[in-house]
């Protein structure tokens, strides 16, 4: 039997402190970018990029970034039609 983590509420996203997983990914990516650039001039990117993303995310519904990834083909949906299909008959 595999051990699997079952969330308490299925409709709530995974959070660490008050950050969603999308926010943590943006923070990690900006930190990695700062490490790659290796300059103190890029240090404000760690704060500015997540703040800009968080402010842009406030007007959108929950999970819009994942839907964008699906729409642009970055993340694949299995057993579903592509996003350009308007009528789907089972």
Secondary structure by P-SEA (a helix, b strand, c coil): cbbbbbbcccccccccccccaaaaaaaaaaaaaaaaaccccccccccaaaaaaaaaacccccaaaaaaaaaacccccccccccccccccc
